[in-house]
Amino acid sequence: MQWEHLTSADFAQAVRQTGVCVIALGVIEKHSDHLPLGTDFLNGHRLACLAAEVEPAVVFPPFYFGQIYEARCFPGTLTISPTLLIELIQGVLDEIGRNGFGKIILLNAHGGNTHLLSFLAQCTLWEEKPYSVYLYTGKMTPERQAAWKSILETTLHGHACECETSISLANHPALVKMAALPADPAEPLGRLNDLPPNLSGISWYSNFPDHYAGDARLASAEKGRALQQIQAAAFAEFIAAVKADQVAPTLEREFFGRVQQVSQNAA
Protein backbone atom coordinates (compact mmCIF):
# COMPACT_ATOMS: atom_id res chain seq x y z
CA MET A 1 0.00 0.00 0.00
CA GLN A 2 1.40 3.35 -1.05
CA TRP A 3 0.88 6.07 1.57
CA GLU A 4 0.10 8.73 -1.03
CA HIS A 5 -2.53 6.59 -2.77
CA LEU A 6 -4.66 6.01 0.32
CA THR A 7 -7.55 8.11 1.54
CA SER A 8 -7.33 9.32 5.12
CA ALA A 9 -9.80 6.68 6.29
CA ASP A 10 -8.06 3.93 4.36
CA PHE A 11 -4.72 5.08 5.77
CA ALA A 12 -5.96 4.81 9.35
CA GLN A 13 -7.20 1.30 8.63
CA ALA A 14 -3.87 0.34 7.03
CA VAL A 15 -2.02 1.50 10.15
CA ARG A 16 -4.21 -0.72 12.32
CA GLN A 17 -3.89 -3.68 9.97
CA THR A 18 -0.13 -3.60 9.34
CA GLY A 19 1.51 -1.51 12.07
CA VAL A 20 4.56 -1.23 9.78
CA CYS A 21 5.73 1.56 7.50
CA VAL A 22 8.57 1.12 4.99
CA ILE A 23 10.59 4.10 3.83
CA ALA A 24 13.05 3.62 0.99
CA LEU A 25 15.85 6.16 1.18
CA GLY A 26 17.52 7.07 -2.10
CA VAL A 27 19.17 10.18 -3.51
CA ILE A 28 19.33 12.21 -6.70
CA GLU A 29 22.70 11.76 -8.38
CA LYS A 30 24.48 10.99 -11.62
CA HIS A 31 24.37 7.34 -12.74
CA SER A 32 26.93 7.35 -15.53
CA ASP A 33 25.48 8.77 -18.76
CA HIS A 34 22.71 6.26 -19.35
CA LEU A 35 20.58 6.16 -16.18
CA PRO A 36 18.35 8.89 -14.73
CA LEU A 37 19.31 11.00 -11.72
CA GLY A 38 16.49 9.45 -9.71
CA THR A 39 17.60 5.84 -10.23
CA ASP A 40 18.11 5.06 -6.54
CA PHE A 41 14.84 6.37 -5.17
CA LEU A 42 12.87 5.12 -8.18
CA ASN A 43 14.18 1.57 -7.86
CA GLY A 44 14.13 1.59 -4.05
CA HIS A 45 10.52 2.71 -3.87
CA ARG A 46 9.53 0.14 -6.49
CA LEU A 47 11.21 -2.63 -4.50
CA ALA A 48 9.41 -1.55 -1.33
CA CYS A 49 6.06 -1.58 -3.15
CA LEU A 50 6.66 -5.03 -4.64
CA ALA A 51 7.57 -6.49 -1.24
CA ALA A 52 4.56 -4.81 0.39
CA GLU A 53 2.30 -6.52 -2.14
CA VAL A 54 3.53 -9.84 -0.76
CA GLU A 55 3.67 -8.87 2.92
CA PRO A 56 1.27 -5.95 3.50
CA ALA A 57 2.84 -2.76 4.78
CA VAL A 58 2.44 0.95 4.09
CA VAL A 59 5.16 2.37 1.85
CA PHE A 60 6.17 5.99 2.44
CA PRO A 61 6.16 8.28 -0.63
CA PRO A 62 9.38 8.42 -2.70
CA PHE A 63 12.15 9.95 -0.58
CA TYR A 64 15.31 11.34 -2.15
CA PHE A 65 17.25 13.20 0.52
CA GLY A 66 20.39 11.36 1.61
CA GLN A 67 24.18 11.40 1.76
CA ILE A 68 25.52 12.13 -1.71
CA TYR A 69 28.16 14.80 -1.19
CA GLU A 70 30.63 12.86 -3.38
CA ALA A 71 28.46 13.69 -6.42
CA ARG A 72 28.19 17.46 -5.90
CA CYS A 73 30.55 17.97 -8.85
CA PHE A 74 27.91 16.68 -11.29
CA PRO A 75 24.87 18.59 -12.62
CA GLY A 76 21.55 17.58 -11.11
CA THR A 77 22.82 16.27 -7.78
CA LEU A 78 20.68 17.34 -4.81
CA THR A 79 22.30 17.73 -1.40
CA ILE A 80 21.48 19.47 1.87
CA SER A 81 23.71 20.20 4.86
CA PRO A 82 24.64 17.23 7.07
CA THR A 83 22.91 18.54 10.20
CA LEU A 84 19.74 19.44 8.30
CA LEU A 85 19.76 16.04 6.63
CA ILE A 86 19.82 14.19 9.96
CA GLU A 87 17.12 16.46 11.40
CA LEU A 88 14.98 15.99 8.29
CA ILE A 89 15.09 12.20 8.33
CA GLN A 90 14.51 12.11 12.08
CA GLY A 91 11.58 14.48 11.67
CA VAL A 92 10.07 12.26 8.98
CA LEU A 93 10.44 9.20 11.22
CA ASP A 94 8.73 11.07 14.05
CA GLU A 95 5.85 11.96 11.74
CA ILE A 96 5.50 8.35 10.66
CA GLY A 97 5.37 7.39 14.32
CA ARG A 98 2.90 10.17 15.12
CA ASN A 99 0.59 8.68 12.51
CA GLY A 100 0.40 5.49 14.53
CA PHE A 101 3.09 3.17 13.21
CA GLY A 102 4.88 1.27 15.96
CA LYS A 103 7.49 -0.12 13.60
CA ILE A 104 9.43 1.64 10.83
CA ILE A 105 11.65 -0.17 8.33
CA LEU A 106 14.46 1.75 6.63
CA LEU A 107 15.24 0.38 3.17
CA ASN A 108 18.57 1.71 1.97
CA ALA A 109 18.35 2.38 -1.76
CA HIS A 110 21.77 4.06 -2.10
CA GLY A 111 25.18 2.76 -1.09
CA GLY A 112 26.31 6.19 0.11
CA ASN A 113 23.58 6.14 2.77
CA THR A 114 25.07 3.13 4.55
CA HIS A 115 26.95 4.97 7.29
CA LEU A 116 24.27 7.66 7.64
CA LEU A 117 21.46 5.17 8.24
CA SER A 118 23.58 3.07 10.58
CA PHE A 119 24.23 6.20 12.62
CA LEU A 120 20.53 7.10 12.64
CA ALA A 121 19.70 3.58 13.84
CA GLN A 122 22.11 4.09 16.75
CA CYS A 123 20.55 7.49 17.44
CA THR A 124 17.31 5.76 18.43
CA LEU A 125 18.99 5.11 21.79
CA TRP A 126 19.37 8.82 22.44
CA GLU A 127 15.69 9.46 23.10
CA GLU A 128 12.83 7.03 23.67
CA LYS A 129 10.31 6.99 20.86
CA PRO A 130 6.86 5.42 20.50
CA TYR A 131 8.16 3.37 17.59
CA SER A 132 10.99 0.97 16.78
CA VAL A 133 13.31 1.40 13.81
CA TYR A 134 14.65 -1.53 11.79
CA LEU A 135 17.37 -1.01 9.20
CA TYR A 136 17.25 -3.62 6.45
CA THR A 137 20.78 -4.66 5.52
CA GLY A 138 19.83 -6.46 2.32
CA LYS A 139 21.87 -9.53 3.23
CA MET A 140 20.51 -12.54 1.36
CA THR A 141 20.68 -16.25 2.06
CA PRO A 142 23.45 -18.22 0.31
CA GLU A 143 20.83 -19.69 -2.00
CA ARG A 144 19.60 -16.27 -3.05
CA GLN A 145 23.15 -15.00 -3.42
CA ALA A 146 23.92 -17.90 -5.75
CA ALA A 147 20.74 -17.23 -7.76
CA TRP A 148 21.68 -13.54 -8.02
CA LYS A 149 25.18 -14.32 -9.31
CA SER A 150 23.85 -16.86 -11.80
CA ILE A 151 21.83 -14.16 -13.54
CA LEU A 152 24.75 -11.77 -14.06
CA GLU A 153 27.56 -12.03 -16.59
CA THR A 154 29.93 -9.41 -15.19
CA THR A 155 31.91 -9.42 -11.95
CA LEU A 156 32.44 -5.75 -11.07
CA HIS A 157 29.38 -4.00 -9.66
CA GLY A 158 28.90 -0.75 -7.82
CA HIS A 159 27.09 2.01 -9.67
CA ALA A 160 25.06 2.10 -12.90
CA CYS A 161 26.43 -1.40 -13.49
CA GLU A 162 24.87 -4.50 -15.05
CA CYS A 163 22.53 -5.22 -12.13
CA GLU A 164 21.42 -1.62 -11.47
CA THR A 165 20.92 -0.95 -15.17
CA SER A 166 19.00 -4.20 -15.61
CA ILE A 167 16.65 -3.35 -12.74
CA SER A 168 16.16 0.13 -14.19
CA LEU A 169 15.32 -1.39 -17.58
CA ALA A 170 12.69 -3.53 -15.85
CA ASN A 171 11.21 -0.64 -13.86
CA HIS A 172 11.35 2.37 -16.17
CA PRO A 173 12.78 1.49 -19.60
CA ALA A 174 11.78 4.82 -21.10
CA LEU A 175 14.24 6.59 -18.76
CA VAL A 176 17.25 4.41 -19.66
CA LYS A 177 19.46 5.54 -22.53
CA MET A 178 21.54 2.53 -23.47
CA ALA A 179 22.87 4.40 -26.52
CA ALA A 180 24.63 6.78 -24.10
CA LEU A 181 26.36 3.96 -22.24
CA PRO A 182 30.14 4.43 -22.05
CA ALA A 183 32.03 2.22 -24.46
CA ASP A 184 34.30 0.82 -21.77
CA PRO A 185 33.56 -0.59 -18.30
CA ALA A 186 34.60 1.46 -15.28
CA GLU A 187 37.28 -0.16 -13.16
CA PRO A 188 38.49 1.48 -9.91
CA LEU A 189 41.38 3.86 -10.59
CA GLY A 190 43.00 3.25 -7.20
CA ARG A 191 44.27 6.80 -6.86
CA LEU A 192 44.50 6.44 -3.05
CA ASN A 193 46.19 3.06 -3.09
CA ASP A 194 49.40 4.53 -1.66
CA LEU A 195 47.57 4.90 1.67
CA PRO A 196 46.80 2.07 4.09
CA PRO A 197 43.15 0.90 3.93
CA ASN A 198 40.99 3.83 5.00
CA LEU A 199 37.79 5.71 4.26
CA SER A 200 37.85 9.40 3.44
CA GLY A 201 35.25 11.62 1.86
CA ILE A 202 37.05 11.56 -1.46
CA SER A 203 37.50 7.76 -1.54
CA TRP A 204 34.64 7.03 -3.96
CA TYR A 205 35.62 9.84 -6.31
CA SER A 206 39.23 8.68 -6.28
CA ASN A 207 38.15 5.39 -7.84
CA PHE A 208 35.16 6.39 -9.96
CA PRO A 209 35.41 10.06 -11.00
CA ASP A 210 32.70 9.63 -13.67
CA HIS A 211 30.21 8.06 -11.27
CA TYR A 212 30.21 4.75 -13.09
CA ALA A 213 31.41 1.49 -11.54
CA GLY A 214 31.06 -1.75 -13.46
CA ASP A 215 30.00 -2.84 -16.92
CA ALA A 216 26.38 -2.28 -17.97
CA ARG A 217 26.75 -3.40 -21.58
CA LEU A 218 25.13 -6.78 -20.87
CA ALA A 219 22.19 -5.37 -18.89
CA SER A 220 18.65 -6.38 -19.86
CA ALA A 221 15.11 -5.97 -18.58
CA GLU A 222 14.78 -9.76 -18.32
CA LYS A 223 17.72 -9.87 -15.92
CA GLY A 224 16.28 -6.94 -14.02
CA ARG A 225 12.95 -8.65 -13.45
CA ALA A 226 14.70 -11.78 -12.18
CA LEU A 227 16.97 -9.79 -9.88
CA GLN A 228 14.10 -7.77 -8.52
CA GLN A 229 12.09 -10.92 -7.82
CA ILE A 230 14.93 -12.13 -5.62
CA GLN A 231 15.15 -8.78 -3.84
CA ALA A 232 11.39 -8.50 -3.29
CA ALA A 233 11.08 -12.01 -1.87
CA ALA A 234 13.91 -11.40 0.58
CA PHE A 235 12.55 -8.03 1.67
CA ALA A 236 9.00 -9.37 2.07
CA GLU A 237 10.37 -11.97 4.48
CA PHE A 238 12.08 -9.21 6.44
CA ILE A 239 8.82 -7.23 6.69
CA ALA A 240 7.07 -10.33 8.02
CA ALA A 241 9.82 -10.86 10.60
CA VAL A 242 9.55 -7.24 11.76
CA LYS A 243 5.78 -7.56 12.12
CA ALA A 244 6.19 -10.60 14.33
CA ASP A 245 9.05 -9.19 16.41
CA GLN A 246 8.38 -8.35 20.04
CA VAL A 247 11.96 -8.59 21.26
CA ALA A 248 13.33 -5.26 20.02
CA PRO A 249 10.49 -3.15 21.50
CA THR A 250 10.78 -5.05 24.80
CA LEU A 251 14.54 -4.49 24.95
CA GLU A 252 14.10 -0.81 24.14
CA ARG A 253 11.68 -0.40 27.04
CA GLU A 254 14.13 -2.22 29.29
CA PHE A 255 17.02 -0.07 28.10
CA PHE A 256 15.27 3.26 28.63
CA GLY A 257 14.00 2.10 32.00
CA ARG A 258 17.62 1.61 33.03
CA VAL A 259 18.55 5.00 31.55
CA GLN A 260 15.86 6.62 33.67
CA GLN A 261 17.08 4.72 36.73
CA VAL A 262 20.60 6.07 36.24
CA SER A 263 19.21 9.61 36.10
CA GLN A 264 17.15 9.06 39.24
CA ASN A 265 20.12 7.62 41.11
CA ALA A 266 22.29 10.55 40.05
CA ALA A 267 19.70 12.99 41.39
KATA-V439075 format. One record per residue. N is the residue number from 1. SS is DSSP state (A for helix, B for strand, O for the rest). PHI is phi in radians with two decimals (999 if undefined). OMEGA is omega in radians with two decimals (none if undefined). Layout:
# KATA-V439075
n=(N:N)
ss=(SS:SS)
phi=(PHI:PHI)
omega=(OMEGA:OMEGA)
This chain:
# KATA-V439075
n=(1:2:3:4:5:6:7:8:9:10:11:12:13:14:15:16:17:18:19:20:21:22:23:24:25:26:27:28:29:30:31:32:33:34:35:36:37:38:39:40:41:42:43:44:45:46:47:48:49:50:51:52:53:54:55:56:57:58:59:60:61:62:63:64:65:66:67:68:69:70:71:72:73:74:75:76:77:78:79:80:81:82:83:84:85:86:87:88:89:90:91:92:93:94:95:96:97:98:99:100:101:102:103:104:105:106:107:108:109:110:111:112:113:114:115:116:117:118:119:120:121:122:123:124:125:126:127:128:129:130:131:132:133:134:135:136:137:138:139:140:141:142:143:144:145:146:147:148:149:150:151:152:153:154:155:156:157:158:159:160:161:162:163:164:165:166:167:168:169:170:171:172:173:174:175:176:177:178:179:180:181:182:183:184:185:186:187:188:189:190:191:192:193:194:195:196:197:198:199:200:201:202:203:204:205:206:207:208:209:210:211:212:213:214:215:216:217:218:219:220:221:222:223:224:225:226:227:228:229:230:231:232:233:234:235:236:237:238:239:240:241:242:243:244:245:246:247:248:249:250:251:252:253:254:255:256:257:258:259:260:261:262:263:264:265:266:267)
ss=(O:B:A:A:A:O:O:A:A:A:A:A:A:A:A:A:A:A:O:B:B:B:B:B:B:O:O:O:O:O:B:O:O:O:B:O:O:O:A:A:A:A:A:A:A:A:A:A:A:A:A:A:A:A:O:O:O:B:B:O:O:O:B:O:O:O:O:O:A:A:A:O:O:O:O:O:O:O:O:O:O:A:A:A:A:A:A:A:A:A:A:A:A:A:A:A:A:A:O:O:O:O:B:B:B:B:B:B:O:O:A:A:A:A:A:A:A:A:A:A:A:A:A:O:O:O:O:O:O:O:O:B:B:B:B:B:O:O:O:O:O:A:A:A:A:A:A:A:A:A:A:O:O:O:O:O:B:B:B:O:O:A:A:A:A:A:A:A:A:A:A:O:A:A:A:O:O:A:A:A:O:O:O:O:O:B:O:O:O:O:O:O:O:O:O:O:O:O:O:O:O:O:A:A:A:A:A:O:O:O:O:O:B:B:O:O:O:O:O:O:A:A:A:A:A:A:A:A:A:A:A:A:A:A:A:A:A:A:A:A:A:A:A:A:O:O:A:A:A:A:A:A:A:A:A:A:A:A:A:A:A:A:A:A:A:A:O)
phi=(999:-1.58:-0.81:-1.28:-1.60:-1.54:-1.31:-1.07:-1.17:-1.14:-1.09:-1.04:-1.19:-1.12:-1.08:-1.14:-1.31:-1.84:1.24:-2.22:-2.08:-1.89:-2.16:-1.57:-1.91:-2.00:-2.56:-2.02:-2.75:-1.14:-2.19:0.94:-1.88:-2.01:-1.96:-1.25:-1.03:-1.56:-0.84:-1.12:-1.30:-1.15:-1.25:-1.12:-1.13:-1.11:-1.07:-1.04:-1.16:-1.11:-1.15:-1.25:-1.27:-1.48:-2.11:-0.92:-2.75:-1.64:-1.77:-1.11:-0.99:-0.87:-2.17:-2.30:-1.85:-2.81:-1.51:-2.59:-1.12:-1.21:-1.94:-1.18:-1.47:-1.99:-1.03:1.66:-1.18:-2.10:-2.27:-2.32:-1.06:-0.97:-1.18:-1.14:-1.05:-1.11:-1.12:-1.11:-1.11:-1.09:-1.11:-1.13:-1.07:-1.10:-1.21:-1.07:-1.13:-1.08:-1.44:1.91:-1.37:-1.57:-2.40:-2.20:-1.85:-1.64:-1.85:-1.38:-1.85:-2.65:-0.99:-1.22:-1.53:-0.97:-1.23:-1.06:-1.27:-1.11:-1.12:-1.13:-1.11:-1.17:-1.16:-1.15:-1.56:-1.35:-2.51:-1.18:-2.13:-1.44:-2.51:-1.93:-1.92:-2.16:-1.71:-1.35:-1.49:1.43:-1.19:-1.84:-1.14:-0.97:-1.13:-1.22:-1.07:-1.15:-1.11:-1.05:-1.14:-1.18:-1.40:-1.58:-1.97:-1.99:-1.91:-1.61:-2.33:3.04:-2.89:1.02:-1.51:-1.05:-1.25:-1.17:-1.20:-1.10:-1.13:-1.14:-1.11:-1.29:-1.50:-2.57:-1.02:-1.17:-1.64:-1.68:-2.00:-1.08:-1.18:-1.63:-1.10:-0.97:-1.21:-2.04:-1.16:-1.87:-1.64:-1.10:-1.38:1.12:-1.29:-1.97:-1.19:-1.31:-1.61:-1.08:-0.89:-2.78:-2.23:-2.22:-1.02:-1.61:-1.01:-1.07:-1.09:-1.08:-1.63:-2.30:-1.19:-1.81:1.00:-2.52:-2.40:2.21:-2.49:-1.65:-1.12:-1.76:-1.21:-2.68:-1.13:-1.06:-1.09:-1.07:-1.14:-1.18:-1.11:-1.18:-1.09:-1.14:-1.06:-1.13:-1.11:-1.14:-1.24:-1.06:-1.11:-1.15:-1.02:-1.08:-1.15:-1.13:-1.00:-1.38:-1.20:-2.11:-1.26:-1.01:-1.05:-1.14:-1.16:-1.14:-1.12:-1.09:-1.04:-1.25:-1.11:-1.26:-1.05:-1.12:-1.11:-1.08:-1.12:-1.15:-1.16:-1.17:-1.28)
omega=(3.13:-3.09:-3.00:-3.14:-3.06:2.94:-3.13:3.14:3.12:3.13:-3.13:3.11:3.14:3.09:-3.13:-3.06:-3.02:-3.09:-3.04:3.03:3.09:3.04:3.10:-3.06:3.10:3.09:3.01:-3.05:3.08:3.02:-3.04:-3.12:-2.98:-3.13:-3.10:3.13:-3.07:-3.05:-3.05:-3.08:3.09:-3.13:3.13:3.14:3.11:3.11:3.13:-3.13:3.13:3.13:-3.13:3.02:3.12:3.12:-2.99:3.05:3.08:-3.12:3.13:3.12:-3.13:-3.06:-3.01:3.01:-3.12:-3.13:3.13:-3.11:-3.12:3.12:-3.10:-3.13:-3.13:3.10:3.05:3.13:-3.13:3.12:2.99:-3.03:-3.09:-3.10:3.10:3.14:-3.14:3.13:-3.13:-3.11:3.11:3.10:3.10:3.11:3.11:3.12:3.06:3.10:3.14:3.12:2.95:-3.13:3.11:-3.13:3.14:3.11:3.05:3.08:-3.11:-3.11:-3.08:-3.08:-3.13:3.10:-2.97:-3.08:3.12:-3.07:3.05:3.10:3.13:3.08:3.09:-3.12:3.11:3.10:3.10:-3.07:-3.12:-3.12:3.11:-3.14:3.07:-3.13:3.11:3.11:-3.13:-3.09:3.14:-3.13:-3.09:3.08:3.08:3.13:3.12:3.08:3.13:3.12:3.12:-3.11:-3.11:-3.12:-3.01:-3.13:3.12:-3.06:-3.13:3.13:3.13:-3.07:-3.12:-3.05:-3.11:-3.08:-3.12:3.11:3.12:3.13:3.09:3.09:3.11:-3.04:-3.05:-3.07:-3.11:-3.12:-3.11:-3.11:-3.10:3.11:-3.14:-3.12:3.09:-3.08:-3.09:3.05:-3.11:3.07:3.11:-3.10:3.09:-3.07:3.05:-3.07:3.10:3.11:2.97:3.13:-3.10:3.04:3.03:-3.09:-3.06:-3.05:-3.12:-3.13:-3.13:-3.14:-3.01:-3.05:3.10:3.10:3.09:-3.13:3.14:-3.09:-3.06:-3.05:-3.11:-3.14:3.08:3.11:3.12:3.08:-3.11:3.13:3.12:3.11:-3.10:3.08:3.10:3.13:-3.07:3.13:-3.13:-3.11:3.09:3.09:3.12:3.10:3.14:3.14:3.11:3.11:-3.07:-3.01:2.99:-3.06:-3.10:3.11:3.12:3.13:3.11:3.09:3.10:-3.11:-3.08:3.01:3.12:3.05:3.14:3.12:3.10:-3.14:-3.14:3.13:3.14:-3.13:none)
